[in-house]
């Protein structure tokens, strides 16, 4: 496929070559850009329907979800925007088997929420077999503050990272979607100290499932914040059972939301997992987050075997460390194949966003010696859509998703979606 030289911003064409020249880029080419109707996207999901490709987007600063036709990623088109409830986060989205699950959550004040106004919570279930004409089927409510990054890859069960009445933080909630118009709760699993009246074990803090609870067969890999990564036996979905727990704090950052373990990506054929935290404070004014590879050969004894290389700015920039650029710097989201046929499913590459250091791609063919093979840092945005980042208006790459055609979609906190692909020199690396 030959890429078009122009993307879109507010309906107007933009010069991709000029955009690439303003970026830090290596081992990748920029093939498209869209501002998603002037609404920066956050989390991303893909579906292939009737020979066409659709990208589903949650939004951080806007209440609702966008659906784009990306059959030609160099000319993405918004085909539908679904308004969401007011004063409610609509940042998370999952699509599989013709169903879309969209998370609803209370917005913290620092992210633009108004604590004096009502909000909606947990998740909506939609029929998206006709992507341009979604149909709302049902709502899952747990009476708490809502859900965050959920796991829905098709089949019968959706796995929520959700808060429920009587609990603190997010816990693992399994919902039966055999009848998507009548969702039914199957089980809850949490760490002692999350339910009202419980006392946490010594050393446990930041007890909250960031999610997703990544499911492979009868195993669930839970990115449980300050509690680390938890592996559950899900052979009985109504009776989850803990098999192991991998802790990162200390020495790495534990504590509040997103810290400790933010994402766990199991690589089942290799008996490994890529595990990372989330940078939170701007300009690195916090303990170090981490991104590394965990050995799961003996699943009851997970242990760290390597760290992913730390991103460094390109030569000639006015800072020697991304800590000095402004905004957040550190690991955030990885591409998650989730067993979906639309997604690239290589187990020798890791795609990881680093906020102001953009996207980094790693070759982990040798898991003890991971190496960076490509990177993309978009230019800084020209317009602020939300209150963050506070220290500087800089690029803040958020989510990354890779389709099986090799197109890489990267969202940004105050910009649109950048579409990339690996250059020939790195396509077969590893």
C-alpha positions in Angstrom: 0.0 0.0 0.0 1.3 3.5 -0.9 0.6 6.0 1.9 -1.1 9.3 1.1 1.1 12.3 1.8 -1.7 14.0 3.8 -3.6 13.3 7.0 -6.5 15.3 8.4 -7.0 18.0 11.0 -10.4 19.5 11.4 -11.3 18.3 7.9 -8.2 20.0 6.4 -5.3 18.1 4.9 -2.0 18.2 6.7 1.5 17.5 5.3 2.7 14.2 6.8 6.3 14.7 5.7 6.4 18.1 7.5 4.8 16.4 10.6 7.5 13.7 10.5 10.3 16.2 10.3 9.0 17.8 13.5 9.0 14.5 15.2 11.7 12.2 16.7 11.4 9.1 14.5 13.6 6.1 13.8 12.8 2.7 12.3 9.2 3.9 11.6 7.4 5.9 8.9 4.4 8.1 9.5 1.5 7.1 7.2 -1.4 8.9 8.7 -2.8 11.4 11.2 -6.3 12.3 12.3 -7.6 14.7 15.0 -10.6 12.4 15.5 -13.0 15.3 15.0 -10.9 17.6 17.2 -11.3 15.2 20.2 -8.0 13.6 21.4 -8.5 9.9 21.7 -7.4 7.9 24.7 -7.8 4.1 24.7 -8.2 2.2 21.3 -9.9 -0.9 20.0 -10.1 -2.5 16.6 -12.7 -4.5 14.6 -12.7 -5.8 11.0 -16.3 -6.0 9.7 -17.4 -6.7 6.1 -13.9 -6.3 4.7 -13.5 -2.8 6.4 -11.4 -1.9 9.4 -12.8 0.2 12.3 -11.0 1.9 15.1 -13.0 2.6 18.3 -11.8 5.4 20.6 -12.5 6.4 24.1 -11.9 10.1 25.0 -10.2 11.7 27.9 -11.4 15.3 27.8 -14.6 14.7 25.9 -17.6 12.6 27.0 -18.2 9.9 24.5 -16.7 7.5 22.0 -15.6 7.9 18.3 -15.7 5.2 15.6 -13.3 5.7 12.7 -13.0 3.8 9.4 -9.3 3.0 9.0 -9.5 0.7 6.1 -7.1 3.2 4.5 -5.2 4.3 7.6 -3.7 7.2 5.7 -7.2 8.6 5.3 -9.0 7.7 8.5 -12.6 9.0 8.7 -14.8 9.5 11.7 -18.1 7.6 10.9 -19.8 8.1 14.3 -19.4 10.0 17.6 -21.5 8.6 20.5 -22.0 11.2 23.2 -21.5 9.9 26.7 -22.9 10.9 30.1 -21.8 14.2 31.6 -19.2 14.5 34.3 -18.2 10.8 33.6 -15.0 9.4 32.2 -15.5 7.6 28.9 -11.8 6.9 28.2 -11.9 3.1 28.0 -13.3 0.9 25.2 -13.1 -2.8 24.2 -14.6 -4.4 21.1 -15.0 -8.1 20.1 -17.6 -10.5 18.7 -19.7 -7.5 17.5 -20.0 -6.1 21.0 -18.4 -3.0 22.4 -17.9 -2.5 26.2 -17.3 1.1 27.2 -16.2 1.9 30.8 -17.9 4.7 32.8 -16.2 6.2 35.9 -16.1 9.2 38.2 -13.5 11.8 37.0 -11.0 12.9 39.6 -11.1 16.7 40.1 -7.5 17.2 38.8 -8.7 15.6 35.5 -11.7 17.9 35.1 -14.4 16.2 37.2 -16.8 18.1 39.4 -17.3 16.2 42.7 -20.5 18.1 43.4 -22.3 16.8 40.3 -23.6 13.3 39.6 -21.7 10.8 37.4 -22.5 7.5 35.8 -20.6 4.2 36.6 -19.2 0.9 35.5 -19.9 -0.1 31.8 -22.2 0.0 28.8 -22.7 -2.9 26.4 -23.3 -2.1 22.7 -24.1 -4.0 19.6 -21.5 -2.8 17.0 -22.1 -5.4 14.2 -22.9 -2.3 12.1 -20.1 0.0 13.4 -21.6 3.2 12.1 -24.9 2.4 13.8 -24.1 1.2 17.4 -27.1 0.1 19.5 -27.0 0.2 23.3 -28.0 -3.1 24.8 -27.4 -2.8 28.5 -25.6 -1.3 31.4 -23.6 -3.0 34.2 -23.8 -1.2 37.5 -21.9 -2.0 40.7 -22.8 1.0 42.8 -19.3 2.3 43.1 -17.1 4.8 41.3 -17.1 2.9 38.0 -14.7 0.8 35.9 -11.3 1.4 34.4 -9.4 -0.7 31.9 -11.5 -3.8 31.3 -10.8 -7.0 29.3 -13.3 -8.1 26.7 -11.9 -10.3 23.9 -15.1 -12.2 23.0 -16.6 -15.4 24.2 -18.8 -15.4 27.3 -17.1 -13.4 30.0 -16.0 -9.7 30.4 -13.5 -9.1 33.1 -13.8 -5.7 34.7 -11.4 -3.6 36.7 -14.2 -2.0 38.7 -15.0 -0.4 42.0 -18.1 -1.7 43.7 -20.1 -0.4 46.7 -18.4 -1.3 49.9 -14.9 -1.5 48.4 -11.9 0.8 47.9 -10.0 0.8 44.6 -10.8 -1.4 41.7 -11.2 -5.2 42.0 -11.6 -8.0 39.5 -15.2 -8.6 38.6 -16.3 -11.3 36.1 -19.6 -10.6 34.2 -21.4 -13.2 32.1 -22.4 -11.7 28.7 -24.0 -14.9 27.3 -27.1 -12.6 27.0 -25.6 -9.2 26.4 -29.0 -7.5 27.2 -28.9 -9.1 30.7 -25.4 -9.1 32.0 -24.9 -11.3 35.1 -22.2 -11.0 37.8 -20.3 -14.3 38.2 -17.6 -13.5 40.7 -15.5 -10.9 42.5 -11.8 -11.2 43.5 -9.9 -8.7 45.6 -6.9 -8.4 47.9 -7.6 -8.2 51.6 -7.9 -4.7 52.7 -10.1 -3.5 49.9 -13.5 -4.4 51.4 -14.8 -2.0 54.0 -13.8 -3.2 57.4 -10.9 -5.3 56.2 -7.3 -4.7 57.4 -4.7 -4.9 54.7 -1.6 -7.1 55.1 1.5 -5.4 56.3 3.3 -3.8 53.4 0.2 -3.7 51.1 -0.8 -0.3 49.9 -2.2 1.1 46.6 -4.5 -1.9 46.4 -6.3 -1.3 43.1 -6.6 -3.4 39.9 -5.6 -1.0 37.1 -6.4 -3.6 34.5 -6.9 -5.2 32.2 -7.1 -8.6 33.8 -5.4 -10.2 30.8 -6.9 -13.6 30.2 -5.1 -16.5 28.5 -6.9 -19.8 28.7 -7.8 -20.4 32.3 -5.3 -17.9 33.7 -5.8 -14.2 34.5 -2.8 -11.9 34.8 -3.8 -8.9 36.9 -1.9 -5.6 36.9 -2.8 -4.8 40.5 -1.1 -1.5 41.1 0.9 -1.3 44.4 0.1 -5.0 45.0 2.1 -6.1 41.9 1.1 -8.6 39.3 -1.3 -11.3 40.4 -1.8 -14.6 38.5 -5.2 -16.3 39.1 -6.5 -19.7 38.2 -9.8 -19.0 36.4 -10.7 -22.6 35.5 -13.8 -21.9 37.7 -14.8 -18.4 36.7 -17.1 -18.3 39.7 -14.2 -19.2 42.1 -11.0 -17.4 41.1 -7.9 -18.7 42.9 -4.6 -16.9 43.4 -1.5 -18.8 42.1 1.2 -16.2 42.5 2.0 -12.6 43.1 5.0 -10.6 41.7 5.8 -7.5 43.7 7.7 -4.5 42.4 7.7 -2.2 45.4 10.2 -1.7 46.8 12.4 -0.8 45.1 10.2 0.6 42.4 7.2 2.9 42.8 4.2 1.5 44.7 1.2 3.2 46.2 -1.5 5.0 44.4 -3.5 4.4 41.1 -1.4 3.3 38.2 1.7 2.8 40.3 3.4 -0.5 41.0 2.1 -2.6 38.1 0.1 -0.7 35.5 0.1 -3.3 32.8 0.9 -7.0 32.5 1.3 -8.6 29.1 1.7 -12.4 29.2 3.6 -14.1 26.4 2.1 -17.6 26.9 4.2 -19.5 24.4 7.4 -18.2 26.0 6.4 -18.4 29.6 7.2 -14.7 30.1 5.3 -11.5 30.9 6.2 -7.9 30.0 5.3 -5.9 33.1 5.4 -2.1 33.6 4.5 0.6 36.0 3.1 4.1 35.2 4.8 7.4 35.6 2.6 9.8 37.5 4.3 12.9 38.7 5.5 15.4 36.0 9.3 16.0 35.6 10.1 12.7 37.3 9.5 14.0 40.9 8.7 10.6 42.3 10.3 7.2 42.8 11.3 5.3 39.6 8.7 3.4 37.7 9.9 0.3 35.8 9.3 -1.7 32.6 10.8 -5.2 32.5 10.4 -8.9 31.6 9.2 -11.5 34.2 10.0 -15.2 34.0 6.9 -17.3 34.4 8.5 -20.7 33.8 7.4 -21.7 37.3 4.2 -19.7 37.5 4.2 -19.8 41.3 7.6 -18.2 41.4 7.6 -15.2 39.0 10.8 -13.2 38.9 12.3 -10.3 37.0 15.0 -11.2 34.5 15.6 -7.9 32.6 14.7 -4.3 32.2 13.7 -2.5 29.0 16.2 0.2 27.9 15.3 3.7 29.2 14.5 6.1 26.3 17.0 8.9 25.6 16.3 12.1 23.7 17.6 12.5 20.1 20.8 14.4 19.7 20.4 18.2 19.3 17.4 18.6 21.6 17.6 21.2 24.4 17.4 18.5 27.1 19.5 15.5 27.9 16.8 13.6 29.7 13.0 13.5 29.1 12.6 14.3 32.8 13.6 17.8 31.8 11.1 18.1 28.9 8.1 18.7 31.1 5.0 16.6 31.5 5.1 13.0 32.5 8.0 10.7 31.5 7.9 7.0 32.0 6.2 3.8 30.9 2.4 3.7 30.3 0.6 1.4 27.9 1.7 -1.6 25.8 0.0 -3.1 22.7 -2.1 -5.9 23.9 -3.0 -8.6 21.3 -5.7 -10.1 23.6 -6.1 -13.0 21.2 -8.0 -10.8 18.7 -7.6 -11.7 15.0 -7.3 -8.1 14.1 -4.3 -7.5 16.3 -0.6 -8.2 15.6 0.3 -11.1 17.9 4.1 -11.3 17.7 5.8 -12.3 21.0 9.3 -11.0 20.0 8.2 -7.3 19.9 7.0 -5.0 22.6 5.3 -1.7 21.8 5.3 0.7 24.8 4.3 4.3 25.2 6.4 6.5 27.4 4.3 9.7 27.7 6.7 12.6 26.6 9.1 10.0 25.1 6.5 8.8 22.7 6.4 5.2 21.4 9.3 2.8 21.8 9.5 -0.6 20.1 11.7 -3.3 21.6 13.0 -6.6 20.2 12.8 -9.1 23.0 13.9 -12.2 21.1 16.5 -12.5 23.8 14.5 -11.7 26.9 17.6 -11.1 29.0 18.9 -8.5 26.5 15.9 -6.5 25.2 16.9 -3.7 22.8 15.1 -0.7 21.3 14.7 -1.0 17.6 12.4 1.9 16.7 10.8 5.0 18.2 8.4 7.8 17.5 7.9 11.0 19.5 5.3 13.3 18.0 5.8 17.1 18.0 4.4 19.0 20.9 0.8 19.9 20.6 -0.3 23.5 19.7 -3.6 23.4 21.7 -4.4 22.4 25.2 -7.7 20.4 25.5 -7.5 19.5 29.2 -5.7 20.7 32.4 -2.9 18.2 32.1 0.1 18.1 31.6 0.5 21.1 33.9 4.2 21.8 33.7 4.5 22.2 30.0 2.3 21.7 26.9 4.3 18.7 25.5 3.5 15.5 23.7 2.1 12.8 26.0 1.7 9.5 24.1 -1.1 7.4 25.7 -2.2 4.2 24.1 -0.8 2.0 21.3 -2.5 -0.6 19.2 -1.1 -2.6 16.2 -3.2 -4.3 13.6 -2.3 -7.5 11.8 -1.5 -5.4 8.7 1.3 -3.8 10.6 -0.3 -0.4 11.1 0.5 1.2 14.5 -2.0 3.6 16.1 -0.8 6.0 18.8 -3.0 8.4 20.8 -1.9 11.5 22.5 -3.3 13.5 25.4 -3.7 16.7 23.5 -3.5 15.7 19.9 -5.0 13.2 17.5 -4.0 9.7 16.4 -0.7 9.1 14.6 -0.6 6.0 12.3 2.8 4.5 11.8 4.4 1.3 10.4 7.8 -0.2 10.8 10.4 0.4 8.0 11.7 -2.4 6.0 14.9 -2.5 8.1 13.1 -3.5 11.3 10.1 -5.5 10.0 11.7 -8.8 10.5 13.9 -7.9 13.5 14.2 -10.7 16.0 
